[in-house]
Amino acid sequence: MSVASSRLARGTAVLAGAALLAGLGVTTPASAAPGTTPKPTVTAAPDRRDTTTEHRNACAVRTLITTTFADPDSTSSQQLAAEFVSPSAVAHGAGTTAGPEGLLAQFSADRTRVPGAQAVIKRVAADGDLVAVHWQITPDPRDERRGDAAVDLFRLEHGRIVERWSLEQPVPTGTPASGNTNTMFSDLYRPARPTAAPSERQEERDRVLAVSAYDTLFRDHDASILDRAFDPAYLQHNPVAPNGTAALKQLFGSGAQFPAQQSVISLSDGDIVWTFSQAVGAKPGDPLLAADLFRVDDGLIREHWDVVPTD
């Protein structure tokens, strides 16, 4: 998509002010030390070959969200949460608390914040012991420009959630600063020719490509990766960043300084790679800064979604 220079300037100004661009969330993190190559604390989900367990885990998480969100205080919701969530399940994220009660309390808070809210699941990925969900909290499932965007990540053991991370941000209203007509959820990329579902080996190659590209750009601040790993016309669902790589090149070439961050958890399912980032130097228990989803096809990143909490 071509973007007029005035719109690009406005978008860049918004980026600088909001500190958001393709998953760049800034909360005064430390920069990478000169001459060092920081490494993620977590790279990928284990036991990726057990597709039966992955499918079962994904179904459990989908059922949990769609069934309990509508009425978190009901007896049936409490029973289902107790079945699928360990009493000692660790919770990460602003305002979250442990155990099944913590998950239901989060859903109750979501419904208070967004009156009449429904849970509309857009994407689910299962990889090893991890399940990730990209979903909308909205009073109108037909309108992707209302409510909140959310990504939740769950780690399961023996069919029960033992750890979870939650990231949410309001869906911007009005004309996006990006100038895109894309929503934060729409699914737009179509390959030039029909392709088969990727194998586990291809999923892993895609994961390595996307995580490496993310870290090279946002940890090492090396914009040359945009020419190697991204489709020049890639589709962008961040409400601030325009489609394509031109705006990113301009931003990184402007001399703007961004604190370094890196992917610390990643998973790959189908043609989408999910990464979860922290500031370089962050402790493992520190909050995640952003969740980013990258669609990879034929060795290039073709489409991107993200959720960047504002608190």
N, C-alpha and C positions, 0 to 999 in steps of 0.2 A: 504494500500500500504506500503510495506517495504521500508525504506529509508536508504541508506548507511550512516555510521556515519560521513564521510567527508562531504556528501551533507547536512546532518542535521546541522553540525557545520557551514557550509557556509550559510545555511538558517537562522540560529539563529543570525549570525553576521549581515546579511542583516536586520533582524527584529530589532536588536538593533540600527542599523544605521538609518533605515528609520522609525522606531517607528510604524510599521504596523504589526498587527497580529490579524486576525479574527476581524477586525474592531477596533483595538487599534490605534487611531490617537493621537499623542501627540503634543500639542501646549502650553506647560508650564502651564497646569491647576493645581489647588490646590489639595492637597491630602485630603482625608477624615480626619476629626478630630478624634483623639483617643477616643474610647468609645462611638462614636456616630453612628447612623444608618441613613445616608442620605436618603431622599425619593425623587423619581422623581417628577418633577414639573407637568408633564402630564403623565397619565397612559394609557388611552385607548380612542378610539373614542366613542362618545355617540350615542344613538339611533340606536343600532346595529340591531334591529329587522325589520327595514324598508328596506327590501331587494329591493323593487321597486325603491326607491330613490337611493340606493347604485348603482344599475345597471345603472340608468339614469346618475348618476354622472360619473361613469366609462366610459360610452360611450361618454359623453361630453369631458372628458379629452383626451381620445384616439383620437377622431375626431380632437380636437384642435391641438394636437402635429403632427399627421400624415398629416394634411391638411396645416398647416401654416409653418412647418419647411422647406418645399421645396422651398418656396419663401416668406420669412417674410416681404419683402418690398411691396408685391403686394397689390392692393386695396382689393381683396377678403380676404386676410389674415388679414388685418387690420379690416375689417368688422366682420370677424368671431371672432377675438380676443376681439373686443369690445362687442360682444354678450355674450361670455363666461367668460370674466374676468372683474371684477368690476373696475371702474376707480380708486378706492382707495385701490385696492388689495395690501396688504403688501407683500414685497419680502424679503426673508432671503437667504444669500449666497454671496460669494465673487463676487463683481461686478454687483450684481443684482439691479434692480430699480423697483419701484412700477408700478402698473397698467398694462393694456394690452400692452402699448408701451414697458414697461420693459421686458415682456416676449418675444416679437418679437425681441427686441434688443439682448437678450440673444441668441436666435436662430441664428441671424445674426452673432454674435461673434463666435458661434460654427462652423458655415459654413466657416468663415474666417480662423479659427484655423485648421479645417480639410477640406481641399479643396475637393469639390465634395461630401460632406457629405450627408448622408441620415439618417433619423430617423428610427431605427429598434427596435420596442418595443418587449421586451422579456417576461415581466410579468406585470400584472396590478392587483392591489388589491383595493377593496372598502370596507370600514368599517365605519359605521356611517356617519359622514360628511367628512371623509378623503378618498382621493384616492392617491395611491402610484404607481409609474411607474418605472420599471427597464428597461433601454433601452441602446442601443448602438448608438453612433454617428460615422458613418463609411462610407468611400467611396465605400465599397464592402460588401453588406449584407451577402455574402457567407463566409466571413472571420471574425471569431470572435476574431482574434488577431491583429486587427487594430483599429485606432481611439481612442475614449474615451468611458469609462463606466460611466453611469449616473443613479442616482436615484432622482426623483423629487416627492415631496409630496405636495398635494393640499388640502386645506380646502374649502368646498363649502357651500354656503347658497342660497337656492332658485334657485339652478341650475347654480350659478355663482361662480367663484373662488374669494375668499376674502382674502386668505393668501396662500403663497407658500414658499417652501424651495427647494433649488437646490444643489446637490452635484455631482461633476464630478472628474474623475481622468483619466489620460492616461492609455490605455491598454499597459502593458509591451510588448516589442518585444523580440524576441529571446527565448532562453530556460528559462522557469520560474525558479526562485530561489527555488521554492518549489519542483521542480522535477516532478510535476504532469503533466499529459497530459490534465487535465481539463482546459477549458477556463474560463474566468470570467462570462460566461453566460450559459454554457452547463447545461443540465438537465439530471442527471445520475441515481439518486436513483430509484430503483424499489422495491416495497414491496414484502415480501416473499409470500404473498397471496393477491388476489384482495380485496380492501377495498372500502366501500362506502364513498361518500363525507362526510366530517365531518359536524355535526350539529352545530348550533350557540353555543350551550353549550360546545361542544367539541372544537370549535375554541377558545372560551374564556379560557378553561383549557390549551390549547396549548400555548396561549399568555402568561398566567401567568407562565407556566413552562419555556418558552424561556426567558422572561424578567428576571425572578428570577435567571436563570442560568447565564445570561449575567452579571447582577449586582453582583452576588456572585463571579464571576471570575474576572471581571474588576474593580469593585468598592471595594470589600472586599478582593480581591486577595486570595480567597480560592479555590485552585485547586482541592479539593476533590469533587467539583461539577461535574468534568469531569467523575467521576465514577458513578454518580447518574443520570445525565441528558443527557449524550451524548452516542451515539453508539461508541464503541471503534474504529470502522472502518469508522467513518462518513466521508462524501465526502466534500472536501474543495476546494473552487474556488478562494480563496485569492491567488494571484500569488507568495506569499512569504512562506505561511504556507503549509506543507505537509498534506496529508490526515491523518485522525486518530487523536487520542488524545495523542499519545506518545510524539510528539514534543511539544505540549502545556505543558504537565506534566514536561518535561525536562526544558523548558524555565522558568516556574514558580518555579521549584525546584532549579534553578541555583542561586537564590539570586538576580536576576536582579530586579531593582526597577522601577515600572511603576506608573506614576501619576494616581490617581483614576478617573474613569469616570463611568457614569451610563445612562441607558435608560431614556429618558424624554418624548418620544412620541412612542407609539406602536400601531399596528393594526394587525388583524389576518383575513385572508381570505383563505378559502380552507385549505390546509395543510401547508401553509407558514405563518410565523410570521415575521413582519417587525419591527425593532427597530431603533430608532434614538437617538444618544447619545450626551451628553455634559460632560464637566469636572464637577466633584463634586465641588459645590460652584459657578458654573457659574450662571449668571443672565439669566432669561428666553429669553431675546433678543440676547444673545450671539450666535455665530455661532455653528451649529451642527458639531461635529467632524467626525461622520461616520454614514452610513446607513448599517444595517446588516439584511440579510434575512436568516431565519432558517426554514428548512423543518422539521416538527415534525410528527412522525408516531409511534403509539403504545407506547406513553409516553417517547420517546427518540428523541433527535435532530439527524437527519440523514444526513443533507446536509446544506451547508452554502455558501452564497455569500455576498460580501460587496463592498461598494464604499467608499474610504477614500480620501477626497480632499488633495492635496499636498500643497496648499497655506494656 
